Amino acid sequence: MATPIKIFVLEDDKFYGEWLEYQLSLHQDRQVRKFETASEMLKHLHEQPAVITLDYYLPDMPGDEVFKRIQRELPDVPIIIISGQEDVAVAVELVQKGAYDYITKGEETKQRLLNVVNTICENAGLRNEVNSLRSEIALKHDFSKRIIGESKVVKQCFGLMEMAAGSNITVSITGETGTGKELVAKCIHYNSARKKHQFVPVNVAAIPRDLLESELFGHEKGAFTGAVDERMGKFEVAHNGTLFLDEIGEMDLAMQAKILRVLQEQEVTRIGGNKVVKLDVRIIVATHKDIGEEVRKGTFREDLYYRLLGLPINLAPLRNRGNDELILAKHFLTQYAKESGGKAIVLSEDASAKLKEYPFPGNIRELKAVMDLSAVLSDGEEIKPEHIQFHSASSLNSVLNEGLTLKQYIQNIVKYHLVKNNDDVILVAKKLDIGKSTIYRMLKEG
């Protein structure tokens, strides 16, 4: 259940205060506390209310003084002034000083107050939800839980990640495709002082060159054909957080020059605009290329290379991680069983030996795909050598060489499980996470 949103009501009129308390308590997700004196309420500000309604004319303390005290102790808490007198000059002055709203007691007080409080509470609830999600994400990115392995190279990687998380230095992550570069970047961000702000990933290789500048720097309305509205770039979105530039080695020289300027000046100007936006962004880059070699070839700027080098972290390929492929394989099988609601699946000795002999050119990403398929092909309890199929271009196996369509492959998997489970359609549907009607249709079409 969500944490209730606290509302303080300061009202010296006992009956009017009780009416306010009742009206604001109609929502179950709100916890309303009423005070009749300013001195009493000020003693409880440490409870961190999400909103305060303040009677401006109080017997024990001037409303202006109470307002200032609240602002000083809780500068981000919205204050709604409720007054029995309609004084436009006072209202304007208080709003200018930071009051959220000024409401005069009258026939429309109830609806106006409820509308204002509802808006504040919705925003507070959204902030709580975002903060909760960010905390969850941070827990999910605990180094030891997210980076699986016990090899020496993995432990060395942990040490570098801890250094990176404890500083604001630029990080450059290198490694073959499938080694987990983005995962490492996320772990660094969510364990750093910037974890409450956004982690913004950008795959440079996936964005057409003529669109990359707009994607990174943003644009103003009408800046170019198709710019029907203004748009923030990824640098602005990542303000106070982390911008992850994946496959930085694919960026052309012209864009490299623009990126270098942004990093040097810590500011950006949208395409078609004149306003300079100051930035506070942590940069993490990744590439499968040898950027030093790209510099020597003239395809990557040397000055940008040194600007981005920062703290280098190289992720070893799976084939150089000792026994980690078996640890990861067991982890993926456990994960598969948990997600499918099935029993624990174990690796036979022969299957383990088969995994150890394979070089895994696709690294961890390929291993996960292999283990997911082996779990589907197995009887759900033990992985045997025949259940392990390697799909890399350099090692096409008999399953793929059959030249079947995707639909035919799926039909064969379904038939395989039906034979294994004595034609128990309900059990097979559960194992494969598909509907019974889908199985019947496949059998009819096959």
C-alpha positions as CSV (number, residue, x, y, z in Angstrom):
1,M,0.0,0.0,0.0
2,A,1.3,3.5,-0.9
3,T,2.4,5.8,1.9
4,P,-0.4,8.3,2.7
5,I,0.2,11.9,1.6
6,K,0.4,14.2,4.7
7,I,-1.7,17.4,4.8
8,F,-1.4,20.0,7.5
9,V,-4.4,22.3,8.1
10,L,-3.8,25.4,10.2
11,E,-7.1,27.0,11.1
12,D,-8.1,28.8,14.3
13,D,-11.8,28.5,13.7
14,K,-12.5,25.1,15.3
15,F,-15.6,24.3,13.2
16,Y,-14.2,25.6,9.9
17,G,-11.0,23.6,10.6
18,E,-13.0,20.4,11.2
19,W,-14.9,21.0,7.9
20,L,-11.6,21.4,6.1
21,E,-10.2,18.3,7.7
22,Y,-13.3,16.3,6.7
23,Q,-13.3,17.5,3.1
24,L,-9.5,16.8,2.6
25,S,-9.8,13.4,4.3
26,L,-12.3,12.0,1.8
27,H,-9.4,10.4,-0.2
28,Q,-8.1,7.3,1.6
29,D,-4.5,8.0,0.4
30,R,-4.3,11.2,2.5
31,Q,-3.5,11.8,6.1
32,V,-4.8,15.1,7.4
33,R,-3.8,16.7,10.6
34,K,-5.5,19.9,12.0
35,F,-3.9,22.6,14.1
36,E,-5.6,25.6,15.8
37,T,-2.4,27.5,16.6
38,A,0.7,28.3,14.6
39,S,3.1,27.5,17.4
40,E,1.7,24.0,17.7
41,M,1.9,23.3,13.9
42,L,5.5,24.6,13.7
43,K,6.6,22.0,16.2
44,H,5.5,19.3,13.8
45,L,7.1,20.5,10.6
46,H,9.7,17.8,11.0
47,E,7.0,15.3,9.9
48,Q,7.4,16.6,6.3
49,P,3.8,17.3,5.2
50,A,3.3,17.4,1.4
51,V,1.0,20.4,1.5
52,I,-0.1,23.0,4.1
53,T,-3.3,25.1,4.2
54,L,-2.6,28.2,6.2
55,D,-5.2,30.5,7.8
56,Y,-3.5,33.9,7.3
57,Y,-5.1,35.7,10.2
58,L,-4.1,33.8,13.4
59,P,-4.4,34.9,17.1
60,D,-1.0,33.7,18.3
61,M,1.3,34.7,15.4
62,P,1.1,36.9,12.2
63,G,0.4,35.0,9.1
64,D,3.4,36.5,7.3
65,E,5.7,35.2,10.0
66,V,4.2,31.7,9.9
67,F,4.5,31.7,6.1
68,K,8.2,32.7,6.3
69,R,9.0,30.0,9.0
70,I,7.4,27.3,6.9
71,Q,9.3,28.4,3.8
72,R,12.5,28.5,5.7
73,E,12.1,24.9,7.0
74,L,10.3,23.3,4.1
75,P,11.1,25.4,1.0
76,D,9.6,22.9,-1.4
77,V,6.2,22.3,0.4
78,P,3.3,24.1,-1.3
79,I,1.4,26.5,1.0
80,I,-2.2,27.4,0.3
81,I,-3.3,30.6,2.0
82,I,-6.9,30.6,3.2
83,S,-8.3,33.9,4.4
84,G,-11.6,35.3,5.4
85,Q,-10.7,38.6,3.8
86,E,-10.4,39.2,0.0
87,D,-7.3,41.4,-0.1
88,V,-6.0,41.4,-3.7
89,A,-2.8,43.3,-2.7
90,V,-1.9,40.7,0.0
91,A,-2.8,37.8,-2.3
92,V,-0.5,39.1,-5.1
93,E,2.3,39.7,-2.7
94,L,2.1,36.2,-1.1
95,V,1.9,34.5,-4.5
96,Q,5.0,36.5,-5.6
97,K,6.7,35.3,-2.4
98,G,6.0,31.7,-3.3
99,A,2.5,30.8,-2.0
100,Y,0.9,28.1,-4.1
101,D,-2.5,29.8,-4.1
102,Y,-4.6,32.3,-2.2
103,I,-8.2,31.2,-1.5
104,T,-10.9,33.4,0.1
105,K,-13.4,31.7,2.4
106,G,-16.8,31.5,0.7
107,E,-19.2,29.4,-1.3
108,E,-16.6,28.3,-3.8
109,T,-13.9,27.5,-1.3
110,K,-14.6,23.8,-1.1
111,Q,-14.4,23.1,-4.8
112,R,-11.4,25.4,-5.4
113,L,-9.5,24.1,-2.4
114,L,-10.2,20.4,-3.4
115,N,-9.0,21.1,-7.0
116,V,-5.8,22.7,-5.8
117,V,-5.0,20.0,-3.2
118,N,-5.9,17.2,-5.7
119,T,-3.3,18.6,-8.2
120,I,-0.6,18.9,-5.5
121,C,-1.3,15.4,-4.2
122,E,-1.2,13.9,-7.6
123,N,2.2,15.5,-8.2
124,A,3.4,14.4,-4.8
125,G,2.2,10.8,-5.4
126,L,3.9,10.8,-8.8
127,R,7.2,12.0,-7.1
128,N,6.9,9.3,-4.5
129,E,6.3,6.7,-7.1
130,V,9.3,7.8,-9.2
131,N,11.6,7.9,-6.1
132,S,10.4,4.4,-5.1
133,L,11.0,3.1,-8.6
134,R,14.5,4.7,-8.6
135,S,15.3,3.0,-5.3
136,E,14.1,-0.3,-6.7
137,I,16.2,0.2,-9.8
138,A,19.3,1.0,-7.7
139,L,18.8,-2.2,-5.7
140,K,18.4,-4.2,-9.0
141,H,21.8,-2.7,-10.1
142,D,23.8,-3.9,-7.2
143,F,27.2,-4.9,-8.8
144,S,27.3,-8.4,-7.3
145,K,23.7,-9.2,-8.2
146,R,23.8,-7.8,-11.8
147,I,27.3,-8.7,-12.9
148,I,27.4,-12.5,-12.5
149,G,30.8,-14.3,-12.3
150,E,33.7,-15.2,-10.1
151,S,36.6,-14.9,-12.4
152,K,39.5,-12.6,-11.7
153,V,38.6,-10.2,-14.5
154,V,35.1,-9.8,-13.2
155,K,36.4,-8.9,-9.7
156,Q,38.8,-6.4,-11.2
157,C,35.8,-4.9,-13.1
158,F,33.9,-4.5,-9.8
159,G,36.8,-2.5,-8.4
160,L,36.8,-0.1,-11.3
161,M,33.0,0.2,-11.2
162,E,33.2,1.2,-7.5
163,M,35.8,3.8,-8.3
164,A,33.6,5.1,-11.1
165,A,30.4,5.2,-9.0
166,G,32.3,7.1,-6.3
167,S,33.4,9.9,-8.6
168,N,32.1,12.0,-11.4
169,I,34.8,11.0,-13.9
170,T,33.9,10.2,-17.5
171,V,33.9,6.4,-18.1
172,S,34.8,4.6,-21.3
173,I,33.7,1.0,-21.5
174,T,35.2,-1.3,-24.2
175,G,34.4,-4.9,-25.0
176,E,33.0,-7.1,-27.7
177,T,29.4,-7.1,-28.6
178,G,27.3,-8.9,-26.0
179,T,29.7,-8.4,-23.0
180,G,27.2,-6.2,-21.1
181,K,28.5,-2.7,-21.6
182,E,25.2,-1.0,-21.0
183,L,24.6,-3.1,-17.9
184,V,27.9,-1.9,-16.5
185,A,27.0,1.7,-17.3
186,K,23.6,1.4,-15.5
187,C,25.3,-0.1,-12.5
188,I,27.7,2.8,-12.2
189,H,24.9,5.4,-12.6
190,Y,22.5,3.7,-10.1
191,N,25.2,3.4,-7.5
192,S,26.4,7.0,-7.9
193,A,25.4,10.3,-6.4
194,R,23.3,10.9,-9.6
195,K,21.1,7.9,-9.1
196,K,18.0,10.0,-8.4
197,H,18.3,11.5,-11.8
198,Q,17.9,10.0,-15.3
199,F,20.1,7.5,-17.0
200,V,19.7,8.3,-20.7
201,P,21.1,5.8,-23.2
202,V,21.7,6.7,-26.8
203,N,22.9,4.1,-29.4
204,V,24.8,6.2,-31.8
205,A,25.0,3.5,-34.4
206,A,21.2,3.1,-34.4
207,I,20.4,6.8,-35.3
208,P,20.8,8.1,-38.9
209,R,23.6,10.6,-39.1
210,D,21.3,13.4,-40.3
211,L,19.1,13.0,-37.2
212,L,21.8,12.4,-34.5
213,E,22.5,16.2,-33.9
214,S,18.8,16.8,-33.3
215,E,18.6,13.7,-31.1
216,L,21.5,14.9,-28.9
217,F,21.1,18.6,-28.9
218,G,17.4,19.1,-29.5
219,H,15.7,21.6,-31.8
220,E,13.4,24.6,-31.9
221,K,10.0,24.6,-33.7
222,G,10.5,25.2,-37.4
223,A,14.3,24.7,-37.2
224,F,14.1,22.3,-40.2
225,T,11.5,20.5,-42.3
226,G,9.5,18.2,-40.0
227,A,10.4,20.2,-36.8
228,V,6.7,20.8,-36.0
229,D,7.4,21.3,-32.3
230,E,10.4,22.2,-30.0
231,R,12.2,19.2,-28.6
232,M,14.8,18.7,-25.8
233,G,17.9,16.8,-26.8
234,K,19.3,13.9,-24.8
235,F,21.9,16.2,-23.2
236,E,19.2,18.3,-21.7
237,V,17.1,15.3,-20.7
238,A,20.2,13.9,-18.9
239,H,20.8,17.1,-16.9
240,N,22.1,16.2,-13.4
241,G,22.0,12.5,-14.5
242,T,24.1,10.3,-16.8
243,L,24.2,10.3,-20.6
244,F,25.3,6.9,-22.0
245,L,26.7,7.1,-25.6
246,D,26.8,3.5,-26.8
247,E,28.9,2.7,-29.9
248,I,30.6,6.1,-29.8
249,G,33.1,4.8,-32.4
250,E,30.4,5.0,-35.1
251,M,30.1,8.8,-34.8
252,D,31.4,10.8,-37.8
253,L,34.1,13.4,-37.5
254,A,31.7,16.4,-37.9
255,M,29.5,15.3,-35.0
256,Q,32.6,14.5,-33.0
257,A,33.6,18.1,-33.2
258,K,30.2,19.3,-32.0
259,I,30.3,16.8,-29.1
260,L,33.7,17.9,-28.1
261,R,32.6,21.5,-27.9
262,V,29.6,20.6,-25.7
263,L,31.8,18.6,-23.3
264,Q,34.3,21.4,-23.1
265,E,31.8,24.2,-22.5
266,Q,29.3,22.1,-20.6
267,E,26.5,23.8,-22.5
268,V,24.3,23.2,-25.5
269,T,22.3,25.2,-28.0
270,R,19.3,23.6,-29.7
271,I,19.2,23.5,-33.5
272,G,17.5,26.7,-34.7
273,G,17.8,28.4,-31.4
274,N,20.0,31.0,-29.7
275,K,19.4,30.1,-26.0
276,V,22.5,28.5,-24.3
277,V,21.5,25.8,-21.9
278,K,24.0,25.1,-19.1
279,L,24.6,21.4,-18.4
280,D,25.6,19.2,-15.5
281,V,25.9,15.7,-17.1
282,R,28.0,12.7,-16.4
283,I,29.2,11.0,-19.6
284,I,29.7,7.3,-20.0
285,V,30.7,6.0,-23.5
286,A,31.0,2.5,-24.8
287,T,32.3,0.9,-28.0
288,H,33.4,-2.5,-29.4
289,K,36.1,-0.8,-31.4
290,D,39.7,0.0,-30.6
291,I,39.3,3.8,-30.5
292,G,43.1,4.2,-30.2
293,E,43.4,2.5,-33.6
294,E,40.6,4.6,-35.0
295,V,42.6,7.7,-34.0
296,R,45.6,6.4,-35.8
297,K,43.4,5.8,-38.9
298,G,42.1,9.3,-38.7
299,T,38.4,8.3,-38.2
300,F,38.3,9.5,-34.6
301,R,39.4,12.9,-33.2
302,E,42.4,12.6,-30.9
303,D,41.3,15.5,-28.7
304,L,37.8,13.9,-28.2
305,Y,39.5,10.5,-27.5
306,Y,41.4,12.0,-24.6
307,R,38.3,13.9,-23.4
308,L,36.3,10.7,-23.3
309,L,39.0,8.2,-22.1
310,G,38.5,9.1,-18.4
311,L,38.4,5.9,-16.4
312,P,38.7,3.0,-18.9
313,I,36.9,-0.3,-18.2
314,N,37.5,-3.2,-20.5
315,L,35.0,-6.1,-20.4
316,A,36.6,-9.4,-21.2
317,P,34.9,-11.8,-23.7
318,L,33.1,-14.8,-22.1
319,R,35.7,-17.2,-23.5
320,N,38.4,-15.5,-21.3
321,R,36.4,-15.6,-18.1
322,G,37.3,-19.1,-16.9
323,N,34.3,-20.9,-15.4
324,D,32.0,-18.0,-15.6
325,E,30.0,-19.4,-18.5
326,L,28.8,-22.3,-16.4
327,I,27.9,-19.9,-13.5
328,L,26.0,-17.7,-15.9
329,A,24.3,-20.7,-17.6
330,K,23.0,-21.8,-14.3
331,H,21.9,-18.3,-13.4
332,F,19.9,-18.0,-16.7
333,L,18.3,-21.4,-16.1
334,T,17.2,-20.3,-12.7
335,Q,15.9,-17.1,-14.1
336,Y,14.0,-18.9,-16.8
337,A,12.4,-21.3,-14.3
338,K,11.3,-18.4,-12.1
339,E,9.8,-16.5,-15.0
340,S,8.0,-19.5,-16.4
341,G,6.8,-20.8,-13.0
342,G,8.5,-24.2,-13.6
343,K,10.8,-26.4,-11.6
344,A,14.5,-25.8,-11.2
345,I,16.5,-26.9,-14.2
346,V,20.0,-28.4,-13.9
347,L,22.8,-28.8,-16.3
348,S,24.1,-32.4,-16.9
349,E,27.9,-33.0,-16.8
350,D,27.9,-33.6,-20.6
351,A,25.9,-30.4,-21.3
352,S,28.4,-28.5,-19.1
353,A,31.3,-29.9,-21.1
354,K,29.6,-28.9,-24.4
355,L,29.2,-25.4,-23.1
356,K,32.9,-25.2,-22.0
357,E,34.1,-26.3,-25.5
358,Y,32.2,-23.5,-27.3
359,P,33.9,-20.1,-27.7
360,F,30.6,-18.0,-27.6
361,P,31.4,-15.3,-30.2
362,G,28.2,-13.5,-29.1
363,N,29.3,-13.6,-25.5
364,I,26.8,-13.3,-22.6
365,R,23.9,-12.3,-24.9
366,E,24.4,-15.5,-27.0
367,L,24.8,-17.6,-23.9
368,K,21.4,-16.4,-22.6
369,A,19.7,-17.2,-25.9
370,V,21.3,-20.7,-25.9
371,M,20.1,-21.4,-22.4
372,D,16.6,-20.1,-22.9
373,L,16.2,-22.4,-26.0
374,S,17.7,-25.3,-24.1
375,A,15.2,-24.9,-21.3
376,V,12.4,-24.9,-23.9
377,L,13.8,-28.0,-25.6
378,S,14.4,-29.9,-22.4
379,D,11.9,-31.8,-20.3
380,G,12.0,-29.0,-17.8
381,E,14.3,-30.7,-15.3
382,E,17.7,-31.4,-16.8
383,I,19.6,-29.9,-19.7
384,K,21.4,-32.6,-21.8
385,P,23.8,-32.0,-24.7
386,E,21.2,-32.5,-27.4
387,H,19.2,-29.6,-25.9
388,I,22.0,-27.2,-26.4
389,Q,22.0,-25.6,-29.9
390,F,24.5,-23.0,-31.0
391,H,23.2,-20.5,-33.6
392,S,26.2,-18.4,-34.4
393,A,27.1,-17.8,-38.0
394,S,30.3,-19.8,-37.6
395,S,28.5,-22.8,-36.1
396,L,25.1,-23.4,-37.8
397,N,23.7,-26.5,-36.3
398,S,21.4,-29.1,-37.6
399,V,18.3,-27.4,-36.3
400,L,18.8,-24.3,-38.4
401,N,20.1,-26.3,-41.4
402,E,16.7,-27.9,-41.8
403,G,15.6,-24.8,-43.6
404,L,12.2,-24.6,-41.9
405,T,10.1,-21.5,-41.5
406,L,9.8,-19.9,-38.0
407,K,6.2,-21.3,-37.8
408,Q,7.4,-24.8,-38.5
409,Y,10.2,-24.5,-35.9
410,I,7.6,-23.5,-33.3
411,Q,5.3,-26.4,-34.3
412,N,8.2,-28.8,-33.9
413,I,8.9,-27.4,-30.4
414,V,5.3,-27.8,-29.4
415,K,5.1,-31.4,-30.8
416,Y,8.4,-32.2,-28.9
417,H,6.9,-31.1,-25.6
418,L,3.6,-33.0,-26.2
419,V,5.5,-36.2,-26.7
420,K,7.6,-35.5,-23.6
421,N,4.5,-34.8,-21.6
422,N,2.2,-37.6,-22.8
423,D,0.1,-35.2,-24.9
424,D,-0.9,-33.2,-21.8
425,V,-2.0,-30.0,-23.6
426,I,-2.6,-28.0,-20.4
427,L,0.8,-28.8,-19.0
428,V,2.6,-28.0,-22.3
429,A,0.7,-24.7,-22.6
430,K,1.8,-23.8,-19.1
431,K,5.5,-24.8,-19.8
432,L,5.6,-22.8,-23.1
433,D,3.5,-19.9,-21.8
434,I,1.0,-20.1,-24.7
435,G,-2.7,-20.7,-24.9
436,K,-4.3,-24.1,-25.4
437,S,-6.1,-22.9,-28.5
438,T,-2.7,-22.0,-30.0
439,I,-1.5,-25.6,-29.5
440,Y,-4.7,-27.1,-31.0
441,R,-4.4,-24.7,-34.0
442,M,-0.8,-25.6,-34.6
443,L,-1.6,-29.3,-34.5
444,K,-4.4,-28.8,-36.9
445,E,-2.2,-26.8,-39.3
446,G,0.7,-29.1,-39.0
